[in-house]
C-alpha cells in the first residue's frame, strides 16, 4: 500500500473516525486504531464479525473504494496540483 495514500486515509480517520468507519462498512468500536484497520486489510480478514462473511466483503469493498480515492488524491498532489481537501467527501 502507498504510504502517502495511507496517510490521507489516516488523517480522515483522525478527523472523523465514525464517518471513516461508516465509509468502509465497519461499525464504530470494532477497530480502535487506524493501524488495526490496515492490519485487517493486509490479512484480508481479521474482522471481528465472526461467521458473517458478507460483512467482510463489504469491509474490503468499502476499503478499496476509500483507498482508491486516496491514491488518486495522493497522485494529484505528487504531480503538483493543489490539494483537494474534500477528496473524502466525494466518495460514493
Gaussian input, Z-matrix of N, CA and C with variables (Angstrom, degrees):
# hf/3-21g

backbone

0 1
 N
 C     1     B1
 C     2     B2     1     A1
 N     3     B3     2     A2     1     D1
 C     4     B4     3     A3     2     D2
 C     5     B5     4     A4     3     D3
 N     6     B6     5     A5     4     D4
 C     7     B7     6     A6     5     D5
 C     8     B8     7     A7     6     D6
 N     9     B9     8     A8     7     D7
 C    10    B10     9     A9     8     D8
 C    11    B11    10    A10     9     D9
 N    12    B12    11    A11    10    D10
 C    13    B13    12    A12    11    D11
 C    14    B14    13    A13    12    D12
 N    15    B15    14    A14    13    D13
 C    16    B16    15    A15    14    D14
 C    17    B17    16    A16    15    D15
 N    18    B18    17    A17    16    D16
 C    19    B19    18    A18    17    D17
 C    20    B20    19    A19    18    D18
 N    21    B21    20    A20    19    D19
 C    22    B22    21    A21    20    D20
 C    23    B23    22    A22    21    D21
 N    24    B24    23    A23    22    D22
 C    25    B25    24    A24    23    D23
 C    26    B26    25    A25    24    D24
 N    27    B27    26    A26    25    D25
 C    28    B28    27    A27    26    D26
 C    29    B29    28    A28    27    D27
 N    30    B30    29    A29    28    D28
 C    31    B31    30    A30    29    D29
 C    32    B32    31    A31    30    D30
 N    33    B33    32    A32    31    D31
 C    34    B34    33    A33    32    D32
 C    35    B35    34    A34    33    D33
 N    36    B36    35    A35    34    D34
 C    37    B37    36    A36    35    D35
 C    38    B38    37    A37    36    D36
 N    39    B39    38    A38    37    D37
 C    40    B40    39    A39    38    D38
 C    41    B41    40    A40    39    D39
 N    42    B42    41    A41    40    D40
 C    43    B43    42    A42    41    D41
 C    44    B44    43    A43    42    D42
 N    45    B45    44    A44    43    D43
 C    46    B46    45    A45    44    D44
 C    47    B47    46    A46    45    D45
 N    48    B48    47    A47    46    D46
 C    49    B49    48    A48    47    D47
 C    50    B50    49    A49    48    D48
 N    51    B51    50    A50    49    D49
 C    52    B52    51    A51    50    D50
 C    53    B53    52    A52    51    D51
 N    54    B54    53    A53    52    D52
 C    55    B55    54    A54    53    D53
 C    56    B56    55    A55    54    D54
 N    57    B57    56    A56    55    D55
 C    58    B58    57    A57    56    D56
 C    59    B59    58    A58    57    D57
 N    60    B60    59    A59    58    D58
 C    61    B61    60    A60    59    D59
 C    62    B62    61    A61    60    D60
 N    63    B63    62    A62    61    D61
 C    64    B64    63    A63    62    D62
 C    65    B65    64    A64    63    D63
 N    66    B66    65    A65    64    D64
 C    67    B67    66    A66    65    D65
 C    68    B68    67    A67    66    D66
 N    69    B69    68    A68    67    D67
 C    70    B70    69    A69    68    D68
 C    71    B71    70    A70    69    D69
 N    72    B72    71    A71    70    D70
 C    73    B73    72    A72    71    D71
 C    74    B74    73    A73    72    D72
 N    75    B75    74    A74    73    D73
 C    76    B76    75    A75    74    D74
 C    77    B77    76    A76    75    D75
 N    78    B78    77    A77    76    D76
 C    79    B79    78    A78    77    D77
 C    80    B80    79    A79    78    D78
 N    81    B81    80    A80    79    D79
 C    82    B82    81    A81    80    D80
 C    83    B83    82    A82    81    D81
 N    84    B84    83    A83    82    D82
 C    85    B85    84    A84    83    D83
 C    86    B86    85    A85    84    D84
 N    87    B87    86    A86    85    D85
 C    88    B88    87    A87    86    D86
 C    89    B89    88    A88    87    D87
 N    90    B90    89    A89    88    D88
 C    91    B91    90    A90    89    D89
 C    92    B92    91    A91    90    D90
 N    93    B93    92    A92    91    D91
 C    94    B94    93    A93    92    D92
 C    95    B95    94    A94    93    D93
 N    96    B96    95    A95    94    D94
 C    97    B97    96    A96    95    D95
 C    98    B98    97    A97    96    D96
 N    99    B99    98    A98    97    D97
 C   100   B100    99    A99    98    D98
 C   101   B101   100   A100    99    D99
 N   102   B102   101   A101   100   D100
 C   103   B103   102   A102   101   D101
 C   104   B104   103   A103   102   D102
 N   105   B105   104   A104   103   D103
 C   106   B106   105   A105   104   D104
 C   107   B107   106   A106   105   D105
 N   108   B108   107   A107   106   D106
 C   109   B109   108   A108   107   D107
 C   110   B110   109   A109   108   D108
 N   111   B111   110   A110   109   D109
 C   112   B112   111   A111   110   D110
 C   113   B113   112   A112   111   D111
 N   114   B114   113   A113   112   D112
 C   115   B115   114   A114   113   D113
 C   116   B116   115   A115   114   D114
 N   117   B117   116   A116   115   D115
 C   118   B118   117   A117   116   D116
 C   119   B119   118   A118   117   D117
 N   120   B120   119   A119   118   D118
 C   121   B121   120   A120   119   D119
 C   122   B122   121   A121   120   D120
 N   123   B123   122   A122   121   D121
 C   124   B124   123   A123   122   D122
 C   125   B125   124   A124   123   D123
 N   126   B126   125   A125   124   D124
 C   127   B127   126   A126   125   D125
 C   128   B128   127   A127   126   D126
 N   129   B129   128   A128   127   D127
 C   130   B130   129   A129   128   D128
 C   131   B131   130   A130   129   D129
 N   132   B132   131   A131   130   D130
 C   133   B133   132   A132   131   D131
 C   134   B134   133   A133   132   D132
 N   135   B135   134   A134   133   D133
 C   136   B136   135   A135   134   D134
 C   137   B137   136   A136   135   D135
 N   138   B138   137   A137   136   D136
 C   139   B139   138   A138   137   D137
 C   140   B140   139   A139   138   D138
 N   141   B141   140   A140   139   D139
 C   142   B142   141   A141   140   D140
 C   143   B143   142   A142   141   D141
 N   144   B144   143   A143   142   D142
 C   145   B145   144   A144   143   D143
 C   146   B146   145   A145   144   D144
 N   147   B147   146   A146   145   D145
 C   148   B148   147   A147   146   D146
 C   149   B149   148   A148   147   D147
 N   150   B150   149   A149   148   D148
 C   151   B151   150   A150   149   D149
 C   152   B152   151   A151   150   D150
 N   153   B153   152   A152   151   D151
 C   154   B154   153   A153   152   D152
 C   155   B155   154   A154   153   D153
 N   156   B156   155   A155   154   D154
 C   157   B157   156   A156   155   D155
 C   158   B158   157   A157   156   D156
 N   159   B159   158   A158   157   D157
 C   160   B160   159   A159   158   D158
 C   161   B161   160   A160   159   D159
 N   162   B162   161   A161   160   D160
 C   163   B163   162   A162   161   D161
 C   164   B164   163   A163   162   D162
 N   165   B165   164   A164   163   D163
 C   166   B166   165   A165   164   D164
 C   167   B167   166   A166   165   D165
 N   168   B168   167   A167   166   D166
 C   169   B169   168   A168   167   D167
 C   170   B170   169   A169   168   D168
 N   171   B171   170   A170   169   D169
 C   172   B172   171   A171   170   D170
 C   173   B173   172   A172   171   D171
 N   174   B174   173   A173   172   D172
 C   175   B175   174   A174   173   D173
 C   176   B176   175   A175   174   D174
 N   177   B177   176   A176   175   D175
 C   178   B178   177   A177   176   D176
 C   179   B179   178   A178   177   D177
 N   180   B180   179   A179   178   D178
 C   181   B181   180   A180   179   D179
 C   182   B182   181   A181   180   D180
 N   183   B183   182   A182   181   D181
 C   184   B184   183   A183   182   D182
 C   185   B185   184   A184   183   D183
 N   186   B186   185   A185   184   D184
 C   187   B187   186   A186   185   D185
 C   188   B188   187   A187   186   D186
 N   189   B189   188   A188   187   D187
 C   190   B190   189   A189   188   D188
 C   191   B191   190   A190   189   D189
 N   192   B192   191   A191   190   D190
 C   193   B193   192   A192   191   D191
 C   194   B194   193   A193   192   D192
 N   195   B195   194   A194   193   D193
 C   196   B196   195   A195   194   D194
 C   197   B197   196   A196   195   D195
 N   198   B198   197   A197   196   D196
 C   199   B199   198   A198   197   D197
 C   200   B200   199   A199   198   D198
 N   201   B201   200   A200   199   D199
 C   202   B202   201   A201   200   D200
 C   203   B203   202   A202   201   D201
 N   204   B204   203   A203   202   D202
 C   205   B205   204   A204   203   D203
 C   206   B206   205   A205   204   D204
 N   207   B207   206   A206   205   D205
 C   208   B208   207   A207   206   D206
 C   209   B209   208   A208   207   D207
 N   210   B210   209   A209   208   D208
 C   211   B211   210   A210   209   D209
 C   212   B212   211   A211   210   D210
 N   213   B213   212   A212   211   D211
 C   214   B214   213   A213   212   D212
 C   215   B215   214   A214   213   D213
 N   216   B216   215   A215   214   D214
 C   217   B217   216   A216   215   D215
 C   218   B218   217   A217   216   D216
 N   219   B219   218   A218   217   D217
 C   220   B220   219   A219   218   D218
 C   221   B221   220   A220   219   D219
 N   222   B222   221   A221   220   D220
 C   223   B223   222   A222   221   D221
 C   224   B224   223   A223   222   D222
 N   225   B225   224   A224   223   D223
 C   226   B226   225   A225   224   D224
 C   227   B227   226   A226   225   D225
 N   228   B228   227   A227   226   D226
 C   229   B229   228   A228   227   D227
 C   230   B230   229   A229   228   D228
 N   231   B231   230   A230   229   D229
 C   232   B232   231   A231   230   D230
 C   233   B233   232   A232   231   D231
 N   234   B234   233   A233   232   D232
 C   235   B235   234   A234   233   D233
 C   236   B236   235   A235   234   D234
 N   237   B237   236   A236   235   D235
 C   238   B238   237   A237   236   D236
 C   239   B239   238   A238   237   D237
 N   240   B240   239   A239   238   D238
 C   241   B241   240   A240   239   D239
 C   242   B242   241   A241   240   D240
 N   243   B243   242   A242   241   D241
 C   244   B244   243   A243   242   D242
 C   245   B245   244   A244   243   D243
 N   246   B246   245   A245   244   D244
 C   247   B247   246   A246   245   D245
 C   248   B248   247   A247   246   D246
 N   249   B249   248   A248   247   D247
 C   250   B250   249   A249   248   D248
 C   251   B251   250   A250   249   D249
 N   252   B252   251   A251   250   D250
 C   253   B253   252   A252   251   D251
 C   254   B254   253   A253   252   D252
 N   255   B255   254   A254   253   D253
 C   256   B256   255   A255   254   D254
 C   257   B257   256   A256   255   D255
 N   258   B258   257   A257   256   D256
 C   259   B259   258   A258   257   D257
 C   260   B260   259   A259   258   D258
 N   261   B261   260   A260   259   D259
 C   262   B262   261   A261   260   D260
 C   263   B263   262   A262   261   D261
 N   264   B264   263   A263   262   D262
 C   265   B265   264   A264   263   D263
 C   266   B266   265   A265   264   D264
 N   267   B267   266   A266   265   D265
 C   268   B268   267   A267   266   D266
 C   269   B269   268   A268   267   D267
 N   270   B270   269   A269   268   D268
 C   271   B271   270   A270   269   D269
 C   272   B272   271   A271   270   D270
 N   273   B273   272   A272   271   D271
 C   274   B274   273   A273   272   D272
 C   275   B275   274   A274   273   D273

   B1=1.4457
   B2=1.5262
   B3=1.3030
   B4=1.4641
   B5=1.5259
   B6=1.3322
   B7=1.4617
   B8=1.5255
   B9=1.3430
   B10=1.4667
   B11=1.5344
   B12=1.3258
   B13=1.4685
   B14=1.5291
   B15=1.3241
   B16=1.4681
   B17=1.5168
   B18=1.3266
   B19=1.4656
   B20=1.5352
   B21=1.3285
   B22=1.4676
   B23=1.5259
   B24=1.3258
   B25=1.4726
   B26=1.5233
   B27=1.3315
   B28=1.4604
   B29=1.5238
   B30=1.3463
   B31=1.4680
   B32=1.5258
   B33=1.3374
   B34=1.4623
   B35=1.5270
   B36=1.3241
   B37=1.4594
   B38=1.5317
   B39=1.3508
   B40=1.4598
   B41=1.5306
   B42=1.3216
   B43=1.4660
   B44=1.5207
   B45=1.3349
   B46=1.4625
   B47=1.5219
   B48=1.3256
   B49=1.4683
   B50=1.5238
   B51=1.3244
   B52=1.4687
   B53=1.5262
   B54=1.3197
   B55=1.4674
   B56=1.5205
   B57=1.3367
   B58=1.4609
   B59=1.5300
   B60=1.3261
   B61=1.4656
   B62=1.5209
   B63=1.3070
   B64=1.4616
   B65=1.5219
   B66=1.3310
   B67=1.4635
   B68=1.5227
   B69=1.3428
   B70=1.4607
   B71=1.5268
   B72=1.3295
   B73=1.4656
   B74=1.5274
   B75=1.3224
   B76=1.4619
   B77=1.5285
   B78=1.3323
   B79=1.4637
   B80=1.5231
   B81=1.3232
   B82=1.4668
   B83=1.5269
   B84=1.3114
   B85=1.4573
   B86=1.5151
   B87=1.3168
   B88=1.4602
   B89=1.5148
   B90=1.3134
   B91=1.4596
   B92=1.5169
   B93=1.3103
   B94=1.4555
   B95=1.5220
   B96=1.3314
   B97=1.4595
   B98=1.5245
   B99=1.3060
   B100=1.4531
   B101=1.5285
   B102=1.3238
   B103=1.4612
   B104=1.5223
   B105=1.3437
   B106=1.4668
   B107=1.5293
   B108=1.3176
   B109=1.4657
   B110=1.5250
   B111=1.3228
   B112=1.4621
   B113=1.5288
   B114=1.3155
   B115=1.4641
   B116=1.5321
   B117=1.3233
   B118=1.4644
   B119=1.5210
   B120=1.3281
   B121=1.4639
   B122=1.5244
   B123=1.3136
   B124=1.4595
   B125=1.5252
   B126=1.3110
   B127=1.4640
   B128=1.5212
   B129=1.3292
   B130=1.4623
   B131=1.5171
   B132=1.3037
   B133=1.4695
   B134=1.5126
   B135=1.3330
   B136=1.4633
   B137=1.5176
   B138=1.3192
   B139=1.4548
   B140=1.5222
   B141=1.3040
   B142=1.4617
   B143=1.5251
   B144=1.3159
   B145=1.4592
   B146=1.5249
   B147=1.3052
   B148=1.4699
   B149=1.5183
   B150=1.3318
   B151=1.4660
   B152=1.5270
   B153=1.3065
   B154=1.4591
   B155=1.5229
   B156=1.3145
   B157=1.4685
   B158=1.5229
   B159=1.3197
   B160=1.4671
   B161=1.5245
   B162=1.3130
   B163=1.4638
   B164=1.5183
   B165=1.3361
   B166=1.4595
   B167=1.5252
   B168=1.3162
   B169=1.4621
   B170=1.5276
   B171=1.3371
   B172=1.4654
   B173=1.5227
   B174=1.3240
   B175=1.4598
   B176=1.5226
   B177=1.3318
   B178=1.4642
   B179=1.5158
   B180=1.3337
   B181=1.4672
   B182=1.5277
   B183=1.3300
   B184=1.4670
   B185=1.5135
   B186=1.3350
   B187=1.4655
   B188=1.5174
   B189=1.3295
   B190=1.4658
   B191=1.5191
   B192=1.3306
   B193=1.4622
   B194=1.5298
   B195=1.3274
   B196=1.4647
   B197=1.5289
   B198=1.3213
   B199=1.4673
   B200=1.5253
   B201=1.3196
   B202=1.4671
   B203=1.5293
   B204=1.3343
   B205=1.4707
   B206=1.5275
   B207=1.3411
   B208=1.4593
   B209=1.5274
   B210=1.3286
   B211=1.4715
   B212=1.5334
   B213=1.3194
   B214=1.4657
   B215=1.5251
   B216=1.3270
   B217=1.4680
   B218=1.5245
   B219=1.3345
   B220=1.4662
   B221=1.5303
   B222=1.3250
   B223=1.4673
   B224=1.5287
   B225=1.3326
   B226=1.4683
   B227=1.5294
   B228=1.3155
   B229=1.4623
   B230=1.5238
   B231=1.3253
   B232=1.4624
   B233=1.5252
   B234=1.3285
   B235=1.4555
   B236=1.5245
   B237=1.3224
   B238=1.4516
   B239=1.5145
   B240=1.3216
   B241=1.4634
   B242=1.5268
   B243=1.3159
   B244=1.4573
   B245=1.5308
   B246=1.3218
   B247=1.4617
   B248=1.5272
   B249=1.2984
   B250=1.4564
   B251=1.5208
   B252=1.3042
   B253=1.4754
   B254=1.5222
   B255=1.3213
   B256=1.4680
   B257=1.5261
   B258=1.3204
   B259=1.4634
   B260=1.5216
   B261=1.3254
   B262=1.4619
   B263=1.5227
   B264=1.3194
   B265=1.4635
   B266=1.5257
   B267=1.3190
   B268=1.4683
   B269=1.5191
   B270=1.3310
   B271=1.4607
   B272=1.5143
   B273=1.3272
   B274=1.4546
   B275=1.4829
   A1=109.42
   A2=114.91
   A3=120.77
   A4=110.56
   A5=115.32
   A6=119.74
   A7=112.74
   A8=118.04
   A9=119.17
   A10=110.71
   A11=117.13
   A12=120.08
   A13=110.57
   A14=116.20
   A15=119.76
   A16=110.86
   A17=116.70
   A18=119.98
   A19=110.66
   A20=116.89
   A21=119.75
   A22=110.57
   A23=116.62
   A24=120.48
   A25=110.66
   A26=115.68
   A27=119.91
   A28=110.92
   A29=116.50
   A30=120.56
   A31=110.77
   A32=116.23
   A33=119.59
   A34=110.84
   A35=116.52
   A36=120.80
   A37=110.18
   A38=116.40
   A39=120.02
   A40=111.44
   A41=116.86
   A42=120.56
   A43=112.52
   A44=116.78
   A45=119.90
   A46=108.51
   A47=115.50
   A48=119.80
   A49=112.16
   A50=117.99
   A51=120.32
   A52=110.37
   A53=116.36
   A54=120.54
   A55=110.75
   A56=117.00
   A57=120.64
   A58=110.56
   A59=116.48
   A60=120.21
   A61=110.94
   A62=117.06
   A63=120.79
   A64=110.88
   A65=117.03
   A66=121.24
   A67=112.02
   A68=116.78
   A69=119.27
   A70=111.71
   A71=116.07
   A72=123.06
   A73=113.35
   A74=116.46
   A75=121.90
   A76=107.78
   A77=115.62
   A78=119.48
   A79=109.97
   A80=116.73
   A81=119.95
   A82=110.47
   A83=116.15
   A84=120.95
   A85=113.82
   A86=117.81
   A87=119.22
   A88=111.74
   A89=116.52
   A90=120.96
   A91=107.41
   A92=116.41
   A93=120.56
   A94=112.48
   A95=116.67
   A96=119.04
   A97=109.63
   A98=114.73
   A99=120.39
   A100=110.31
   A101=116.60
   A102=121.08
   A103=111.17
   A104=117.47
   A105=121.25
   A106=110.84
   A107=116.66
   A108=120.76
   A109=109.42
   A110=116.62
   A111=120.93
   A112=110.17
   A113=116.88
   A114=120.04
   A115=110.70
   A116=116.98
   A117=120.35
   A118=111.21
   A119=116.45
   A120=120.00
   A121=109.73
   A122=117.23
   A123=121.52
   A124=111.32
   A125=115.51
   A126=120.24
   A127=111.77
   A128=115.90
   A129=123.64
   A130=111.81
   A131=115.42
   A132=121.32
   A133=107.69
   A134=115.76
   A135=121.53
   A136=112.76
   A137=116.04
   A138=119.43
   A139=108.10
   A140=118.12
   A141=120.52
   A142=114.69
   A143=117.27
   A144=120.09
   A145=111.77
   A146=117.24
   A147=124.30
   A148=111.22
   A149=118.73
   A150=122.16
   A151=114.29
   A152=118.05
   A153=119.62
   A154=111.01
   A155=115.41
   A156=121.18
   A157=112.32
   A158=117.83
   A159=119.72
   A160=110.99
   A161=118.12
   A162=120.02
   A163=110.82
   A164=115.78
   A165=119.32
   A166=110.57
   A167=116.77
   A168=120.81
   A169=110.88
   A170=116.36
   A171=120.17
   A172=110.90
   A173=115.88
   A174=120.99
   A175=110.65
   A176=116.67
   A177=119.55
   A178=111.63
   A179=117.32
   A180=120.93
   A181=109.61
   A182=117.33
   A183=121.31
   A184=111.79
   A185=115.98
   A186=119.46
   A187=110.39
   A188=117.10
   A189=120.71
   A190=111.34
   A191=116.95
   A192=120.45
   A193=110.66
   A194=116.43
   A195=120.43
   A196=110.32
   A197=115.97
   A198=120.39
   A199=111.13
   A200=117.26
   A201=121.39
   A202=110.84
   A203=116.57
   A204=120.46
   A205=110.63
   A206=116.77
   A207=120.37
   A208=110.46
   A209=117.05
   A210=120.67
   A211=110.39
   A212=115.97
   A213=120.09
   A214=110.35
   A215=116.35
   A216=119.61
   A217=110.84
   A218=117.17
   A219=120.49
   A220=110.38
   A221=116.69
   A222=120.57
   A223=111.30
   A224=116.49
   A225=120.56
   A226=109.68
   A227=115.65
   A228=120.51
   A229=111.08
   A230=116.51
   A231=120.82
   A232=110.60
   A233=116.75
   A234=121.52
   A235=112.72
   A236=116.80
   A237=121.07
   A238=115.74
   A239=117.29
   A240=119.33
   A241=109.36
   A242=116.06
   A243=118.68
   A244=109.68
   A245=116.81
   A246=120.84
   A247=112.60
   A248=116.26
   A249=121.75
   A250=105.97
   A251=116.57
   A252=120.60
   A253=112.52
   A254=117.17
   A255=120.84
   A256=112.28
   A257=117.56
   A258=120.51
   A259=112.25
   A260=116.20
   A261=120.09
   A262=111.81
   A263=116.92
   A264=121.25
   A265=112.47
   A266=117.03
   A267=120.30
   A268=112.60
   A269=117.91
   A270=120.89
   A271=109.87
   A272=114.46
   A273=119.75
   A274=115.45
   D1=146.53
   D2=-177.16
   D3=-78.67
   D4=128.15
   D5=-175.59
   D6=-64.13
   D7=-36.49
   D8=-179.04
   D9=-68.68
   D10=-36.26
   D11=177.19
   D12=-70.10
   D13=-39.31
   D14=177.10
   D15=-62.96
   D16=-37.12
   D17=179.07
   D18=-64.37
   D19=-40.51
   D20=176.43
   D21=-61.85
   D22=-44.02
   D23=178.16
   D24=-62.89
   D25=-42.10
   D26=-179.84
   D27=-61.91
   D28=-40.43
   D29=177.43
   D30=-59.88
   D31=-44.56
   D32=179.74
   D33=-64.23
   D34=-39.05
   D35=177.50
   D36=-61.48
   D37=-43.86
   D38=179.31
   D39=-66.64
   D40=-37.10
   D41=-178.20
   D42=-69.58
   D43=-40.02
   D44=-178.21
   D45=-158.69
   D46=85.09
   D47=-175.04
   D48=-63.55
   D49=-34.99
   D50=-179.16
   D51=-63.29
   D52=-45.67
   D53=179.37
   D54=-66.14
   D55=-40.31
   D56=179.43
   D57=-63.65
   D58=-46.56
   D59=-179.72
   D60=-63.41
   D61=-37.14
   D62=176.48
   D63=-62.37
   D64=-39.96
   D65=-179.26
   D66=-64.95
   D67=-28.89
   D68=178.94
   D69=-101.94
   D70=16.72
   D71=173.19
   D72=62.90
   D73=39.13
   D74=176.17
   D75=-126.41
   D76=134.91
   D77=179.32
   D78=-77.21
   D79=144.41
   D80=177.84
   D81=-54.53
   D82=139.80
   D83=178.87
   D84=106.02
   D85=-21.15
   D86=-179.61
   D87=-76.37
   D88=-34.14
   D89=175.38
   D90=-121.27
   D91=132.00
   D92=-178.75
   D93=-91.76
   D94=-18.47
   D95=-177.92
   D96=-144.62
   D97=162.19
   D98=177.52
   D99=-65.41
   D100=-34.73
   D101=179.17
   D102=-59.88
   D103=-37.29
   D104=177.68
   D105=-64.49
   D106=-37.28
   D107=178.23
   D108=-64.04
   D109=-47.99
   D110=-178.86
   D111=-62.31
   D112=-39.08
   D113=178.54
   D114=-64.23
   D115=-42.54
   D116=178.77
   D117=-63.34
   D118=-40.22
   D119=177.69
   D120=-64.48
   D121=-42.18
   D122=-180.00
   D123=-60.55
   D124=-37.65
   D125=179.57
   D126=-84.52
   D127=-11.16
   D128=-175.87
   D129=54.97
   D130=33.19
   D131=176.26
   D132=-170.23
   D133=-135.41
   D134=177.30
   D135=60.00
   D136=28.29
   D137=177.44
   D138=-93.35
   D139=130.20
   D140=-174.04
   D141=-74.87
   D142=37.55
   D143=176.17
   D144=-97.39
   D145=5.54
   D146=179.41
   D147=58.86
   D148=-113.42
   D149=-170.46
   D150=-87.90
   D151=2.89
   D152=-174.11
   D153=-87.69
   D154=80.64
   D155=-175.40
   D156=-60.56
   D157=-29.91
   D158=-178.87
   D159=-63.77
   D160=-33.27
   D161=177.27
   D162=-66.57
   D163=-37.59
   D164=178.61
   D165=-61.88
   D166=-42.63
   D167=178.61
   D168=-63.24
   D169=-42.61
   D170=178.82
   D171=-62.58
   D172=-40.35
   D173=179.37
   D174=-62.88
   D175=-49.66
   D176=-178.24
   D177=-65.55
   D178=-37.97
   D179=177.81
   D180=-65.95
   D181=-43.79
   D182=178.53
   D183=-63.87
   D184=-41.74
   D185=177.73
   D186=-62.35
   D187=-44.99
   D188=-179.14
   D189=-57.50
   D190=-40.43
   D191=-179.54
   D192=-66.31
   D193=-46.15
   D194=-179.53
   D195=-64.83
   D196=-45.19
   D197=-178.13
   D198=-64.81
   D199=-39.56
   D200=178.17
   D201=-60.81
   D202=-43.41
   D203=177.93
   D204=-65.28
   D205=-38.86
   D206=179.20
   D207=-65.69
   D208=-39.24
   D209=177.84
   D210=-63.00
   D211=-43.27
   D212=179.77
   D213=-62.50
   D214=-42.55
   D215=179.87
   D216=-68.52
   D217=-40.20
   D218=178.50
   D219=-62.56
   D220=-40.46
   D221=178.17
   D222=-65.18
   D223=-40.37
   D224=177.12
   D225=-57.10
   D226=-48.34
   D227=-177.53
   D228=-65.63
   D229=-39.24
   D230=179.88
   D231=-64.11
   D232=-31.04
   D233=179.86
   D234=-85.04
   D235=9.72
   D236=173.94
   D237=87.24
   D238=4.06
   D239=177.82
   D240=-76.22
   D241=154.75
   D242=-179.14
   D243=-69.22
   D244=142.31
   D245=-177.07
   D246=-61.28
   D247=137.85
   D248=171.68
   D249=-95.45
   D250=99.79
   D251=-175.28
   D252=-70.47
   D253=-11.98
   D254=179.54
   D255=-105.66
   D256=24.05
   D257=-177.82
   D258=-55.86
   D259=-37.81
   D260=-177.41
   D261=-70.41
   D262=-31.29
   D263=-178.79
   D264=-68.58
   D265=-18.12
   D266=-176.24
   D267=-90.11
   D268=15.12
   D269=178.37
   D270=-74.19
   D271=150.52
   D272=173.47
   D273=91.84

